[in-house]
Amino acid sequence: MDWKLIEVSKTDWIQDDSGVYTLINYVGPDKIRIDVMTTLDEPIISFIGRADDVRKNVMRWLEHELPVVLDSEISPEHAAYVGSELAKAELLKENYVQD
């Protein structure tokens, strides 16, 4: 396989049909919390800890347990977004705002 470099232009977000969204908060020293939601009422699961550990655990849960719990999957694009927001929360700490 020959290596190639692909230049990309602005790419719009494509919403998956998982019905899942997350709320991510910096909760204080070296702790990030993520709530996996399907409604505004309450999370279906939450994780708290160091951002890297939370990222690994929530991704494993989304890959292996979400299909069992909701008979649904999130797209790789959605998973990448969640991971980037966790990293952003870790870097910005109290100033983090999920967008």
C-alpha positions in Angstrom: 0.0 0.0 0.0 1.4 3.4 -1.0 1.1 6.3 1.5 -0.9 9.3 0.4 -1.8 12.6 2.0 -5.4 13.7 1.6 -6.2 17.4 2.0 -9.6 17.9 3.5 -11.9 20.9 3.3 -14.6 22.0 5.8 -16.7 19.0 6.6 -20.1 19.3 8.1 -21.2 17.2 11.1 -23.4 14.2 10.1 -25.8 13.3 13.0 -26.0 9.6 13.7 -29.3 8.0 14.8 -28.1 6.7 18.1 -30.2 9.1 20.2 -27.3 9.5 22.6 -25.7 12.7 23.7 -23.3 13.5 26.5 -22.8 16.1 29.2 -19.2 16.6 30.1 -18.0 18.7 33.1 -14.7 19.4 34.7 -15.4 18.7 38.4 -12.0 19.4 40.0 -8.6 18.5 40.3 -7.9 16.0 37.6 -11.5 14.8 37.4 -13.9 14.9 34.5 -17.4 13.6 34.6 -19.4 12.5 31.5 -23.1 11.6 31.6 -24.4 9.6 28.7 -28.0 10.7 28.1 -31.0 9.9 25.9 -33.3 12.3 27.6 -33.0 15.4 29.7 -34.3 13.5 32.8 -31.3 11.4 33.9 -28.2 9.8 32.5 -28.2 6.1 31.5 -24.6 5.9 32.8 -21.9 8.3 34.1 -18.2 8.1 34.4 -15.9 10.2 36.6 -12.1 10.3 36.8 -9.0 11.4 34.9 -10.0 12.4 31.4 -7.9 9.7 29.7 -9.3 7.0 31.9 -12.9 8.3 31.4 -12.3 8.5 27.6 -11.2 4.8 27.5 -14.0 3.6 29.7 -16.8 5.5 28.1 -15.6 4.4 24.6 -15.5 0.8 25.6 -19.0 1.2 27.1 -20.4 2.9 24.0 -18.9 0.2 21.8 -19.8 -2.9 23.8 -22.7 -2.0 26.1 -24.7 0.7 24.3 -25.8 -1.8 21.6 -27.1 -4.1 24.3 -28.8 -1.4 26.4 -30.4 0.6 23.6 -30.0 -1.6 20.5 -28.1 1.4 19.0 -24.6 2.5 18.0 -22.8 5.8 17.8 -20.8 6.6 14.7 -17.0 6.9 14.7 -17.5 10.6 14.1 -19.6 10.9 17.2 -17.1 8.9 19.3 -14.3 11.1 18.0 -16.2 14.2 19.0 -16.8 12.9 22.6 -13.1 12.1 22.9 -12.1 15.6 21.7 -14.5 17.2 24.2 -13.0 15.1 27.0 -9.5 16.3 26.1 -10.7 19.9 25.9 -12.3 19.7 29.3 -9.0 18.3 30.7 -7.0 21.2 29.2 -9.4 24.1 30.0 -10.5 22.8 33.4 -12.9 25.3 35.0 -13.1 27.3 31.8 -14.4 24.4 29.8 -17.8 24.8 28.0 -19.1 21.9 25.9 -20.1 23.0 22.4 
